[in-house]
Amino acid sequence: MSFFKKLKEKFTGSAETEEVSDKYKAGLSKTRSSFSAKLNDLVARYRKVDEDFFEDLEEVLISADVGVNTVMELVAELELEAKRQNIKDAIDLKELISEKLVEIYTDGDYTAEVPLNLNSAGLSVILFVGVNGVGKTTSIGKLAYQLKQEGKKVLLVAGDTFRAGAIEQLGVWGERIGVEVIKQSEGSDPAAVMYDGIQAARSRGADVLLCDTAGRLQNKVNLMNELSKVKRVIEREIPGAPHDVLLVLDATTGQNALVQAKTFSETTDVTGIVLTKLDGTAKGGIVLAIRKELNIPVKYVGLGEQMTDLEKFDPNAFVYGLFADMVTEQQMD
Amino acid sequence: MAFEGLADRLQQTIKKMTGKGKVNEQDVKEMSREVRLALLEADVNFKVVKDFVKKIRERAVGTEVMESLTPGQQVIKIVKEELTLLMGGEQSKIAVANRPPTVIMMVGLQGAGKTTTSGKLANLLRKKHNRKPLLVAADVYRPAAIDQLKTVGKQLNIPVFDKGTEANPVDIANEAIEYAKQEHLDYVIVDTAGRLHIDEQLMGELTQIKADLNPDEIFLVVDAMTGQDAVNVAESFDQQLNVTGVILTKLDGDTRGGAALSIRAVTDKPIKFAGMGEKLDELEAFHPERMASRILGMGDVLTLIEKAQENIDEKKAKELEEKMRSASFTFDDFLDQMEQVKSMGPLDELLGMIPGANKMKGLKNVQIDEKQIVHVEAIVKSMTRQERQDPGLMNAGRKRRIAKGSGRPVSEVNRLLKQFEEMKKMMKQMSGMQGGKKGKRKKGFNLPFM
């Protein structure tokens, strides 16, 4: 069975999966049309597979912010494969390209959805980290809403005591959703706020504690030290916590996202990624490189500004959205 | 430090070629591939890279490099020239309206740093241009965005105009202009909500504000870490609003910042300022030529000199020199001096501007703990006036009191006193050397906070 057929079959199975994939399709429509259009255009322009074809292919992938190293390796692999299978026509390579891309993403496992790591026996603590302006506070608001819908008692901690208005911002989200926000005044010690948050979560019998932190550039050593202190305080108070450390990444970010993932992992053992602002034209392809080089899975994607615009990251749906045009095309063949 | 990665890569490429007397066509091909990869890794848009590499290759294949005795130097020169050309000339001027107030609109994607930059820009206008700015809170969508601007305004003591979150941004902007006229404020900076360039409705709102206000400047605020999409974002905002300039934020990160090149190349709009830190005075004029030097690892001496000039009081410097000569340098002078160096910006940033600093073993990735400076300050400030003037007074009891007062151990007080004495000795010797006599070379001394 062809690769596209497999994908298609998976996504026309039930109404539920179709709804999810529709949302992805809408959110990713810009990404998809530009990416697959480019790939189609490339295949049409080069009937024959040659050096220039591979160089252009490199560019198509790079334009999606897939890491340069990842692209170079992928293209080298494809070149080898093309030689081995004696593929001369560009069109025959198209499917192989897509398949290889998905393979990186899912490591061959097409159902590799990685859920939130919640502690079923008590309080779960989730720490949000990332550079400035990626959407940490907004993502927390959205996730809090989602968890509350699932019937969980959620508490938020305003750990960004640095940026002007950050505490108020989380406060507004708390009001909107109807969850309590633990906070101190601006400029107070974030680790102390975390401590307060944990005590409050315990005494109120909360299920999930979502911890906001100030955005910081990963090359500021002092600020990164502060972050590891925040994490240590959480670890000390609750064994096994934080249960998830989510790195929030802006999909518009380029290669630096890989450096972010590396450095934040070293400081806080990142367990998952929230990829935000995927409703723009940016492709967020860097998550491919992050998955490949650091093996950090994407857990959620942000697809808009509404409370409900946070989706569990489903690699299949993502890939389906990315290649939907080609899937339809194949059907018509 | 921004762009360091790109500089390193290019230098490595060139290094491979040096040692060879001449460069052949194969070398040029290899070099252009490396330049291409380096630029792509730096997030320069692939189309921009393509054109750039083509130009480099053409020039490199020409006689310039092939016949040069120092092909490596030649290539660096070409790359630098082309980079500078691509980034355009320096343009950090801000428009002035014939009839005040001058109106500046800040636009961009979510999280680019518009609100912080608005505050920084207002601060810069007041500090450097002696203007009276008004900040306008027109972001009614993001929760607490107005609070954020108000807090920034309060920190800077700059007025903020807002009408809450229920008002329409277009109305807010219009009323703000009237308010500025009434209050005789001469600059109006409108902080708009972050939005996607493909959001027709919200982009329409900006077009409306533009039509009503007829702003003198529209600054597109872009995150320096932006990837390949920078081109789409910049192109789209520019097409719909005809922006007048770009402000690059978060350039104090370790991103290579190729977005700067891309935006410049596709919009042909000048990058006017760069955000270099979270503090509200950390907005600098963007210097394309210096940036090109920095890209190539040549350091940024000009910025360093400028910073020194800006922050060091000449009169004080003269006095200090006099004191050094007469060896009457006291702890009070020392505090003064520290204040001045501190006002130049974070020390690690200053280090990054020194040419070759990133190549020096000890200095690479050095992180100066600003806390230590605070400690030194605390110790000095815990001394009495007499002690500061005459450290000779110091005895065990006094030291213990100082240690207690500053919350530092006695050993640290001792260390500082010792270093201070050494420093004074050095100064004496240095001033003794003046007047043409060649003194012996002395061992360098360490500043107490390094």
Interface residues (C-beta under 8 A of the other chain):
Chain A: K30 E59 I62 S63 A64 D65 V68 M72 V131 N132 G133 V134 G135 T137 G141 F162 R163 A164 G165 A166 E168 Q169 G171 V172 W173 R176 E186 L217 Q218 N219 V221 N222 D250 T252 T253 G254 Q255 N256 A257 V259 K277 D279 G280 T281 A282 K283 I286 E305
Chain B: L37 L40 E41 A42 D43 N45 F46 K50 L109 Q110 G111 A112 G113 T115 Y141 R142 P143 A144 A145 I146 D147 Q148 L149 K150 T151 V152 Q155 L196 H197 I198 D223 M225 T226 G227 Q228 D229 A230 N232 V233 K250 D252 G253 D254 T255 R256 G258 A259 E278 Q367 D369 E370 K371
